[in-house]
Amino acid sequence: MQDFNYHESQTADCCDNCYQSRYHLSRGLLCGYTDENVKPRNKCGLYIRQGEKKPEAEENQGELF
């Protein structure tokens, strides 16, 4: 991938944490914008951080009634 100011990232903001990236079993990490293989430690100018998943509160027997 050579567009969108693609470069090596020095922070945790990288293709591996991008909302548009996805892993393919045989092709590895793919970019959702271009459908090309990307390196996990790189990023582009269109980077969007994945939403952080908050742990759901665990229900106990008292909360059910």
mmCIF file of the N, C-alpha and C atoms, coordinates in Angstrom:
data_MODEL
# 
_entry.id   MODEL 
# 
loop_
_atom_site.group_PDB 
_atom_site.id 
_atom_site.type_symbol 
_atom_site.label_atom_id 
_atom_site.label_alt_id 
_atom_site.label_comp_id 
_atom_site.label_asym_id 
_atom_site.label_entity_id 
_atom_site.label_seq_id 
_atom_site.pdbx_PDB_ins_code 
_atom_site.Cartn_x 
_atom_site.Cartn_y 
_atom_site.Cartn_z 
_atom_site.occupancy 
_atom_site.B_iso_or_equiv 
_atom_site.pdbx_formal_charge 
_atom_site.auth_seq_id 
_atom_site.auth_comp_id 
_atom_site.auth_asym_id 
_atom_site.auth_atom_id 
_atom_site.pdbx_PDB_model_num 
ATOM 1   N N  . MET A 1 1  ? 0.854   -1.179  0.000  1.00 0.00 ? 1  MET A N  1 
ATOM 2   C CA . MET A 1 1  ? 0.000   0.000   0.000  1.00 0.00 ? 1  MET A CA 1 
ATOM 3   C C  . MET A 1 1  ? 0.895   1.236   0.000  1.00 0.00 ? 1  MET A C  1 
ATOM 4   N N  . GLN A 1 2  ? 0.733   2.131   -0.951 1.00 0.00 ? 2  GLN A N  1 
ATOM 5   C CA . GLN A 1 2  ? 1.613   3.280   -1.056 1.00 0.00 ? 2  GLN A CA 1 
ATOM 6   C C  . GLN A 1 2  ? 0.863   4.606   -0.974 1.00 0.00 ? 2  GLN A C  1 
ATOM 7   N N  . ASP A 1 3  ? -0.446  4.575   -0.802 1.00 0.00 ? 3  ASP A N  1 
ATOM 8   C CA . ASP A 1 3  ? -1.219  5.815   -0.750 1.00 0.00 ? 3  ASP A CA 1 
ATOM 9   C C  . ASP A 1 3  ? -1.532  6.200   0.689  1.00 0.00 ? 3  ASP A C  1 
ATOM 10  N N  . PHE A 1 4  ? -2.185  7.331   0.867  1.00 0.00 ? 4  PHE A N  1 
ATOM 11  C CA . PHE A 1 4  ? -2.697  7.787   2.157  1.00 0.00 ? 4  PHE A CA 1 
ATOM 12  C C  . PHE A 1 4  ? -1.589  8.023   3.179  1.00 0.00 ? 4  PHE A C  1 
ATOM 13  N N  . ASN A 1 5  ? -0.388  8.396   2.757  1.00 0.00 ? 5  ASN A N  1 
ATOM 14  C CA . ASN A 1 5  ? 0.730   8.661   3.672  1.00 0.00 ? 5  ASN A CA 1 
ATOM 15  C C  . ASN A 1 5  ? 1.025   7.449   4.556  1.00 0.00 ? 5  ASN A C  1 
ATOM 16  N N  . TYR A 1 6  ? 1.114   6.280   3.971  1.00 0.00 ? 6  TYR A N  1 
ATOM 17  C CA . TYR A 1 6  ? 1.379   5.025   4.669  1.00 0.00 ? 6  TYR A CA 1 
ATOM 18  C C  . TYR A 1 6  ? 2.815   5.017   5.171  1.00 0.00 ? 6  TYR A C  1 
ATOM 19  N N  . HIS A 1 7  ? 3.023   4.805   6.477  1.00 0.00 ? 7  HIS A N  1 
ATOM 20  C CA . HIS A 1 7  ? 4.362   4.830   7.062  1.00 0.00 ? 7  HIS A CA 1 
ATOM 21  C C  . HIS A 1 7  ? 4.391   3.984   8.325  1.00 0.00 ? 7  HIS A C  1 
ATOM 22  N N  . GLU A 1 8  ? 5.590   3.751   8.841  1.00 0.00 ? 8  GLU A N  1 
ATOM 23  C CA . GLU A 1 8  ? 5.744   2.978   10.064 1.00 0.00 ? 8  GLU A CA 1 
ATOM 24  C C  . GLU A 1 8  ? 5.323   3.827   11.256 1.00 0.00 ? 8  GLU A C  1 
ATOM 25  N N  . SER A 1 9  ? 4.556   3.224   12.142 1.00 0.00 ? 9  SER A N  1 
ATOM 26  C CA . SER A 1 9  ? 4.053   3.932   13.316 1.00 0.00 ? 9  SER A CA 1 
ATOM 27  C C  . SER A 1 9  ? 4.977   3.706   14.505 1.00 0.00 ? 9  SER A C  1 
ATOM 28  N N  . GLN A 1 10 ? 5.178   4.739   15.303 1.00 0.00 ? 10 GLN A N  1 
ATOM 29  C CA . GLN A 1 10 ? 5.998   4.640   16.503 1.00 0.00 ? 10 GLN A CA 1 
ATOM 30  C C  . GLN A 1 10 ? 5.131   4.503   17.755 1.00 0.00 ? 10 GLN A C  1 
ATOM 31  N N  . THR A 1 11 ? 3.814   4.446   17.584 1.00 0.00 ? 11 THR A N  1 
ATOM 32  C CA . THR A 1 11 ? 2.889   4.362   18.712 1.00 0.00 ? 11 THR A CA 1 
ATOM 33  C C  . THR A 1 11 ? 1.988   3.150   18.559 1.00 0.00 ? 11 THR A C  1 
ATOM 34  N N  . ALA A 1 12 ? 1.014   3.010   19.451 1.00 0.00 ? 12 ALA A N  1 
ATOM 35  C CA . ALA A 1 12 ? 0.053   1.899   19.361 1.00 0.00 ? 12 ALA A CA 1 
ATOM 36  C C  . ALA A 1 12 ? -0.984  2.148   18.274 1.00 0.00 ? 12 ALA A C  1 
ATOM 37  N N  . ASP A 1 13 ? -1.019  3.367   17.718 1.00 0.00 ? 13 ASP A N  1 
ATOM 38  C CA . ASP A 1 13 ? -1.922  3.660   16.603 1.00 0.00 ? 13 ASP A CA 1 
ATOM 39  C C  . ASP A 1 13 ? -1.305  3.090   15.337 1.00 0.00 ? 13 ASP A C  1 
ATOM 40  N N  . CYS A 1 14 ? -1.765  1.907   14.941 1.00 0.00 ? 14 CYS A N  1 
ATOM 41  C CA . CYS A 1 14 ? -1.187  1.237   13.787 1.00 0.00 ? 14 CYS A CA 1 
ATOM 42  C C  . CYS A 1 14 ? -2.252  0.365   13.126 1.00 0.00 ? 14 CYS A C  1 
ATOM 43  N N  . CYS A 1 15 ? -1.931  -0.215  11.996 1.00 0.00 ? 15 CYS A N  1 
ATOM 44  C CA . CYS A 1 15 ? -2.881  -1.032  11.241 1.00 0.00 ? 15 CYS A CA 1 
ATOM 45  C C  . CYS A 1 15 ? -3.496  -2.147  12.088 1.00 0.00 ? 15 CYS A C  1 
ATOM 46  N N  . ASP A 1 16 ? -2.722  -2.662  13.012 1.00 0.00 ? 16 ASP A N  1 
ATOM 47  C CA . ASP A 1 16 ? -3.207  -3.748  13.855 1.00 0.00 ? 16 ASP A CA 1 
ATOM 48  C C  . ASP A 1 16 ? -4.385  -3.309  14.732 1.00 0.00 ? 16 ASP A C  1 
ATOM 49  N N  . ASN A 1 17 ? -4.479  -2.021  15.046 1.00 0.00 ? 17 ASN A N  1 
ATOM 50  C CA . ASN A 1 17 ? -5.553  -1.487  15.891 1.00 0.00 ? 17 ASN A CA 1 
ATOM 51  C C  . ASN A 1 17 ? -6.549  -0.633  15.109 1.00 0.00 ? 17 ASN A C  1 
ATOM 52  N N  . CYS A 1 18 ? -6.488  -0.674  13.806 1.00 0.00 ? 18 CYS A N  1 
ATOM 53  C CA . CYS A 1 18 ? -7.356  0.163   12.968 1.00 0.00 ? 18 CYS A CA 1 
ATOM 54  C C  . CYS A 1 18 ? -8.723  -0.477  12.771 1.00 0.00 ? 18 CYS A C  1 
ATOM 55  N N  . TYR A 1 19 ? -9.748  0.336   12.772 1.00 0.00 ? 19 TYR A N  1 
ATOM 56  C CA . TYR A 1 19 ? -11.126 -0.118  12.575 1.00 0.00 ? 19 TYR A CA 1 
ATOM 57  C C  . TYR A 1 19 ? -11.302 -0.771  11.202 1.00 0.00 ? 19 TYR A C  1 
ATOM 58  N N  . GLN A 1 20 ? -10.554 -0.322  10.204 1.00 0.00 ? 20 GLN A N  1 
ATOM 59  C CA . GLN A 1 20 ? -10.707 -0.826  8.843  1.00 0.00 ? 20 GLN A CA 1 
ATOM 60  C C  . GLN A 1 20 ? -9.879  -2.083  8.550  1.00 0.00 ? 20 GLN A C  1 
ATOM 61  N N  . SER A 1 21 ? -9.025  -2.504  9.459  1.00 0.00 ? 21 SER A N  1 
ATOM 62  C CA . SER A 1 21 ? -8.193  -3.678  9.189  1.00 0.00 ? 21 SER A CA 1 
ATOM 63  C C  . SER A 1 21 ? -8.914  -4.956  9.592  1.00 0.00 ? 21 SER A C  1 
ATOM 64  N N  . ARG A 1 22 ? -8.569  -6.032  8.909  1.00 0.00 ? 22 ARG A N  1 
ATOM 65  C CA . ARG A 1 22 ? -9.151  -7.339  9.231  1.00 0.00 ? 22 ARG A CA 1 
ATOM 66  C C  . ARG A 1 22 ? -8.140  -8.414  8.864  1.00 0.00 ? 22 ARG A C  1 
ATOM 67  N N  . TYR A 1 23 ? -8.187  -9.500  9.609  1.00 0.00 ? 23 TYR A N  1 
ATOM 68  C CA . TYR A 1 23 ? -7.276  -10.620 9.337  1.00 0.00 ? 23 TYR A CA 1 
ATOM 69  C C  . TYR A 1 23 ? -7.946  -11.622 8.419  1.00 0.00 ? 23 TYR A C  1 
ATOM 70  N N  . HIS A 1 24 ? -7.209  -12.072 7.430  1.00 0.00 ? 24 HIS A N  1 
ATOM 71  C CA . HIS A 1 24 ? -7.657  -13.105 6.507  1.00 0.00 ? 24 HIS A CA 1 
ATOM 72  C C  . HIS A 1 24 ? -6.784  -14.322 6.769  1.00 0.00 ? 24 HIS A C  1 
ATOM 73  N N  . LEU A 1 25 ? -7.388  -15.494 6.807  1.00 0.00 ? 25 LEU A N  1 
ATOM 74  C CA . LEU A 1 25 ? -6.676  -16.707 7.179  1.00 0.00 ? 25 LEU A CA 1 
ATOM 75  C C  . LEU A 1 25 ? -5.418  -16.933 6.341  1.00 0.00 ? 25 LEU A C  1 
ATOM 76  N N  . SER A 1 26 ? -5.512  -16.779 5.033  1.00 0.00 ? 26 SER A N  1 
ATOM 77  C CA . SER A 1 26 ? -4.352  -17.069 4.185  1.00 0.00 ? 26 SER A CA 1 
ATOM 78  C C  . SER A 1 26 ? -3.576  -15.828 3.749  1.00 0.00 ? 26 SER A C  1 
ATOM 79  N N  . ARG A 1 27 ? -4.190  -14.646 3.776  1.00 0.00 ? 27 ARG A N  1 
ATOM 80  C CA . ARG A 1 27 ? -3.524  -13.439 3.278  1.00 0.00 ? 27 ARG A CA 1 
ATOM 81  C C  . ARG A 1 27 ? -2.923  -12.576 4.376  1.00 0.00 ? 27 ARG A C  1 
ATOM 82  N N  . GLY A 1 28 ? -3.304  -12.796 5.617  1.00 0.00 ? 28 GLY A N  1 
ATOM 83  C CA . GLY A 1 28 ? -2.771  -11.991 6.720  1.00 0.00 ? 28 GLY A CA 1 
ATOM 84  C C  . GLY A 1 28 ? -3.620  -10.756 6.966  1.00 0.00 ? 28 GLY A C  1 
ATOM 85  N N  . LEU A 1 29 ? -2.993  -9.668  7.404  1.00 0.00 ? 29 LEU A N  1 
ATOM 86  C CA . LEU A 1 29 ? -3.705  -8.434  7.735  1.00 0.00 ? 29 LEU A CA 1 
ATOM 87  C C  . LEU A 1 29 ? -4.015  -7.655  6.462  1.00 0.00 ? 29 LEU A C  1 
ATOM 88  N N  . LEU A 1 30 ? -5.286  -7.318  6.278  1.00 0.00 ? 30 LEU A N  1 
ATOM 89  C CA . LEU A 1 30 ? -5.726  -6.593  5.083  1.00 0.00 ? 30 LEU A CA 1 
ATOM 90  C C  . LEU A 1 30 ? -6.280  -5.227  5.465  1.00 0.00 ? 30 LEU A C  1 
ATOM 91  N N  . CYS A 1 31 ? -6.091  -4.256  4.592  1.00 0.00 ? 31 CYS A N  1 
ATOM 92  C CA . CYS A 1 31 ? -6.644  -2.918  4.772  1.00 0.00 ? 31 CYS A CA 1 
ATOM 93  C C  . CYS A 1 31 ? -8.051  -2.881  4.187  1.00 0.00 ? 31 CYS A C  1 
ATOM 94  N N  . GLY A 1 32 ? -9.002  -2.366  4.951  1.00 0.00 ? 32 GLY A N  1 
ATOM 95  C CA . GLY A 1 32 ? -10.377 -2.267  4.477  1.00 0.00 ? 32 GLY A CA 1 
ATOM 96  C C  . GLY A 1 32 ? -10.571 -1.208  3.412  1.00 0.00 ? 32 GLY A C  1 
ATOM 97  N N  . TYR A 1 33 ? -9.656  -0.238  3.309  1.00 0.00 ? 33 TYR A N  1 
ATOM 98  C CA . TYR A 1 33 ? -9.765  0.801   2.293  1.00 0.00 ? 33 TYR A CA 1 
ATOM 99  C C  . TYR A 1 33 ? -9.330  0.296   0.924  1.00 0.00 ? 33 TYR A C  1 
ATOM 100 N N  . THR A 1 34 ? -8.229  -0.458  0.886  1.00 0.00 ? 34 THR A N  1 
ATOM 101 C CA . THR A 1 34 ? -7.644  -0.857  -0.396 1.00 0.00 ? 34 THR A CA 1 
ATOM 102 C C  . THR A 1 34 ? -7.701  -2.351  -0.657 1.00 0.00 ? 34 THR A C  1 
ATOM 103 N N  . ASP A 1 35 ? -8.034  -3.152  0.354  1.00 0.00 ? 35 ASP A N  1 
ATOM 104 C CA . ASP A 1 35 ? -8.052  -4.612  0.262  1.00 0.00 ? 35 ASP A CA 1 
ATOM 105 C C  . ASP A 1 35 ? -6.667  -5.175  -0.060 1.00 0.00 ? 35 ASP A C  1 
ATOM 106 N N  . GLU A 1 36 ? -5.624  -4.462  0.351  1.00 0.00 ? 36 GLU A N  1 
ATOM 107 C CA . GLU A 1 36 ? -4.245  -4.915  0.153  1.00 0.00 ? 36 GLU A CA 1 
ATOM 108 C C  . GLU A 1 36 ? -3.653  -5.359  1.487  1.00 0.00 ? 36 GLU A C  1 
ATOM 109 N N  . ASN A 1 37 ? -2.619  -6.171  1.418  1.00 0.00 ? 37 ASN A N  1 
ATOM 110 C CA . ASN A 1 37 ? -1.904  -6.595  2.622  1.00 0.00 ? 37 ASN A CA 1 
ATOM 111 C C  . ASN A 1 37 ? -1.172  -5.398  3.224  1.00 0.00 ? 37 ASN A C  1 
ATOM 112 N N  . VAL A 1 38 ? -1.189  -5.312  4.550  1.00 0.00 ? 38 VAL A N  1 
ATOM 113 C CA . VAL A 1 38 ? -0.470  -4.253  5.257  1.00 0.00 ? 38 VAL A CA 1 
ATOM 114 C C  . VAL A 1 38 ? 0.338   -4.860  6.388  1.00 0.00 ? 38 VAL A C  1 
ATOM 115 N N  . LYS A 1 39 ? 1.334   -4.126  6.844  1.00 0.00 ? 39 LYS A N  1 
ATOM 116 C CA . LYS A 1 39 ? 2.147   -4.570  7.976  1.00 0.00 ? 39 LYS A CA 1 
ATOM 117 C C  . LYS A 1 39 ? 1.485   -4.075  9.262  1.00 0.00 ? 39 LYS A C  1 
ATOM 118 N N  . PRO A 1 40 ? 1.394   -4.927  10.273 1.00 0.00 ? 40 PRO A N  1 
ATOM 119 C CA . PRO A 1 40 ? 0.702   -4.553  11.509 1.00 0.00 ? 40 PRO A CA 1 
ATOM 120 C C  . PRO A 1 40 ? 1.238   -3.306  12.200 1.00 0.00 ? 40 PRO A C  1 
ATOM 121 N N  . ARG A 1 41 ? 2.541   -3.004  12.106 1.00 0.00 ? 41 ARG A N  1 
ATOM 122 C CA . ARG A 1 41 ? 3.110   -1.855  12.822 1.00 0.00 ? 41 ARG A CA 1 
ATOM 123 C C  . ARG A 1 41 ? 3.095   -0.568  12.005 1.00 0.00 ? 41 ARG A C  1 
ATOM 124 N N  . ASN A 1 42 ? 2.467   -0.547  10.846 1.00 0.00 ? 42 ASN A N  1 
ATOM 125 C CA . ASN A 1 42 ? 2.389   0.648   10.021 1.00 0.00 ? 42 ASN A CA 1 
ATOM 126 C C  . ASN A 1 42 ? 1.010   1.277   10.147 1.00 0.00 ? 42 ASN A C  1 
ATOM 127 N N  . LYS A 1 43 ? 0.848   2.479   9.604  1.00 0.00 ? 43 LYS A N  1 
ATOM 128 C CA . LYS A 1 43 ? -0.467  3.111   9.571  1.00 0.00 ? 43 LYS A CA 1 
ATOM 129 C C  . LYS A 1 43 ? -0.507  4.118   8.436  1.00 0.00 ? 43 LYS A C  1 
ATOM 130 N N  . CYS A 1 44 ? -1.715  4.565   8.103  1.00 0.00 ? 44 CYS A N  1 
ATOM 131 C CA . CYS A 1 44 ? -1.875  5.551   7.043  1.00 0.00 ? 44 CYS A CA 1 
ATOM 132 C C  . CYS A 1 44 ? -2.607  6.771   7.595  1.00 0.00 ? 44 CYS A C  1 
ATOM 133 N N  . GLY A 1 45 ? -2.839  7.766   6.749  1.00 0.00 ? 45 GLY A N  1 
ATOM 134 C CA . GLY A 1 45 ? -3.511  8.985   7.164  1.00 0.00 ? 45 GLY A CA 1 
ATOM 135 C C  . GLY A 1 45 ? -5.002  8.815   7.387  1.00 0.00 ? 45 GLY A C  1 
ATOM 136 N N  . LEU A 1 46 ? -5.556  7.673   7.018  1.00 0.00 ? 46 LEU A N  1 
ATOM 137 C CA . LEU A 1 46 ? -6.984  7.415   7.209  1.00 0.00 ? 46 LEU A CA 1 
ATOM 138 C C  . LEU A 1 46 ? -7.244  6.531   8.415  1.00 0.00 ? 46 LEU A C  1 
ATOM 139 N N  . TYR A 1 47 ? -6.263  6.394   9.291  1.00 0.00 ? 47 TYR A N  1 
ATOM 140 C CA . TYR A 1 47 ? -6.360  5.528   10.466 1.00 0.00 ? 47 TYR A CA 1 
ATOM 141 C C  . TYR A 1 47 ? -7.537  5.912   11.351 1.00 0.00 ? 47 TYR A C  1 
ATOM 142 N N  . ILE A 1 48 ? -8.326  4.920   11.768 1.00 0.00 ? 48 ILE A N  1 
ATOM 143 C CA . ILE A 1 48 ? -9.419  5.091   12.727 1.00 0.00 ? 48 ILE A CA 1 
ATOM 144 C C  . ILE A 1 48 ? -9.223  4.046   13.809 1.00 0.00 ? 48 ILE A C  1 
ATOM 145 N N  . ARG A 1 49 ? -9.053  4.486   15.058 1.00 0.00 ? 49 ARG A N  1 
ATOM 146 C CA . ARG A 1 49 ? -8.838  3.555   16.165 1.00 0.00 ? 49 ARG A CA 1 
ATOM 147 C C  . ARG A 1 49 ? -10.085 2.720   16.408 1.00 0.00 ? 49 ARG A C  1 
ATOM 148 N N  . GLN A 1 50 ? -9.887  1.430   16.653 1.00 0.00 ? 50 GLN A N  1 
ATOM 149 C CA . GLN A 1 50 ? -10.997 0.557   17.020 1.00 0.00 ? 50 GLN A CA 1 
ATOM 150 C C  . GLN A 1 50 ? -11.573 1.010   18.349 1.00 0.00 ? 50 GLN A C  1 
ATOM 151 N N  . GLY A 1 51 ? -12.887 0.891   18.487 1.00 0.00 ? 51 GLY A N  1 
ATOM 152 C CA . GLY A 1 51 ? -13.509 1.221   19.762 1.00 0.00 ? 51 GLY A CA 1 
ATOM 153 C C  . GLY A 1 51 ? -13.071 0.237   20.822 1.00 0.00 ? 51 GLY A C  1 
ATOM 154 N N  . GLU A 1 52 ? -12.779 0.742   21.999 1.00 0.00 ? 52 GLU A N  1 
ATOM 155 C CA . GLU A 1 52 ? -12.348 -0.138  23.074 1.00 0.00 ? 52 GLU A CA 1 
ATOM 156 C C  . GLU A 1 52 ? -13.563 -0.832  23.670 1.00 0.00 ? 52 GLU A C  1 
ATOM 157 N N  . LYS A 1 53 ? -13.453 -2.122  23.851 1.00 0.00 ? 53 LYS A N  1 
ATOM 158 C CA . LYS A 1 53 ? -14.548 -2.900  24.413 1.00 0.00 ? 53 LYS A CA 1 
ATOM 159 C C  . LYS A 1 53 ? -14.512 -2.798  25.928 1.00 0.00 ? 53 LYS A C  1 
ATOM 160 N N  . LYS A 1 54 ? -15.609 -2.345  26.494 1.00 0.00 ? 54 LYS A N  1 
ATOM 161 C CA . LYS A 1 54 ? -15.701 -2.258  27.948 1.00 0.00 ? 54 LYS A CA 1 
ATOM 162 C C  . LYS A 1 54 ? -16.260 -3.567  28.477 1.00 0.00 ? 54 LYS A C  1 
ATOM 163 N N  . PRO A 1 55 ? -15.710 -4.059  29.559 1.00 0.00 ? 55 PRO A N  1 
ATOM 164 C CA . PRO A 1 55 ? -16.246 -5.313  30.110 1.00 0.00 ? 55 PRO A CA 1 
ATOM 165 C C  . PRO A 1 55 ? -17.680 -5.109  30.597 1.00 0.00 ? 55 PRO A C  1 
ATOM 166 N N  . GLU A 1 56 ? -18.536 -6.036  30.227 1.00 0.00 ? 56 GLU A N  1 
ATOM 167 C CA . GLU A 1 56 ? -19.932 -5.946  30.636 1.00 0.00 ? 56 GLU A CA 1 
ATOM 168 C C  . GLU A 1 56 ? -20.059 -6.362  32.095 1.00 0.00 ? 56 GLU A C  1 
ATOM 169 N N  . ALA A 1 57 ? -20.962 -5.693  32.788 1.00 0.00 ? 57 ALA A N  1 
ATOM 170 C CA . ALA A 1 57 ? -21.183 -6.027  34.193 1.00 0.00 ? 57 ALA A CA 1 
ATOM 171 C C  . ALA A 1 57 ? -21.756 -7.435  34.279 1.00 0.00 ? 57 ALA A C  1 
ATOM 172 N N  . GLU A 1 58 ? -21.232 -8.179  35.211 1.00 0.00 ? 58 GLU A N  1 
ATOM 173 C CA . GLU A 1 58 ? -21.673 -9.559  35.378 1.00 0.00 ? 58 GLU A CA 1 
ATOM 174 C C  . GLU A 1 58 ? -22.949 -9.588  36.218 1.00 0.00 ? 58 GLU A C  1 
ATOM 175 N N  . GLU A 1 59 ? -23.969 -10.246 35.697 1.00 0.00 ? 59 GLU A N  1 
ATOM 176 C CA . GLU A 1 59 ? -25.227 -10.336 36.434 1.00 0.00 ? 59 GLU A CA 1 
ATOM 177 C C  . GLU A 1 59 ? -25.134 -11.447 37.469 1.00 0.00 ? 59 GLU A C  1 
ATOM 178 N N  . ASN A 1 60 ? -25.696 -11.183 38.639 1.00 0.00 ? 60 ASN A N  1 
ATOM 179 C CA . ASN A 1 60 ? -25.756 -12.230 39.630 1.00 0.00 ? 60 ASN A CA 1 
ATOM 180 C C  . ASN A 1 60 ? -27.227 -12.542 39.940 1.00 0.00 ? 60 ASN A C  1 
ATOM 181 N N  . GLN A 1 61 ? -27.480 -13.509 40.723 1.00 0.00 ? 61 GLN A N  1 
ATOM 182 C CA . GLN A 1 61 ? -28.839 -13.976 40.998 1.00 0.00 ? 61 GLN A CA 1 
ATOM 183 C C  . GLN A 1 61 ? -29.714 -12.859 41.577 1.00 0.00 ? 61 GLN A C  1 
ATOM 184 N N  . GLY A 1 62 ? -29.152 -11.977 42.403 1.00 0.00 ? 62 GLY A N  1 
ATOM 185 C CA . GLY A 1 62 ? -29.935 -10.908 43.025 1.00 0.00 ? 62 GLY A CA 1 
ATOM 186 C C  . GLY A 1 62 ? -30.440 -9.888  42.028 1.00 0.00 ? 62 GLY A C  1 
ATOM 187 N N  . GLU A 1 63 ? -29.724 -9.654  40.934 1.00 0.00 ? 63 GLU A N  1 
ATOM 188 C CA . GLU A 1 63 ? -30.126 -8.659  39.942 1.00 0.00 ? 63 GLU A CA 1 
ATOM 189 C C  . GLU A 1 63 ? -31.228 -9.183  39.017 1.00 0.00 ? 63 GLU A C  1 
ATOM 190 N N  . LEU A 1 64 ? -31.424 -10.458 38.968 1.00 0.00 ? 64 LEU A N  1 
ATOM 191 C CA . LEU A 1 64 ? -32.418 -11.028 38.073 1.00 0.00 ? 64 LEU A CA 1 
ATOM 192 C C  . LEU A 1 64 ? -33.836 -10.870 38.581 1.00 0.00 ? 64 LEU A C  1 
ATOM 193 N N  . PHE A 1 65 ? -34.016 -10.626 39.872 1.00 0.00 ? 65 PHE A N  1 
ATOM 194 C CA . PHE A 1 65 ? -35.361 -10.524 40.447 1.00 0.00 ? 65 PHE A CA 1 
ATOM 195 C C  . PHE A 1 65 ? -35.649 -9.168  40.993 1.00 0.00 ? 65 PHE A C  1 
# 
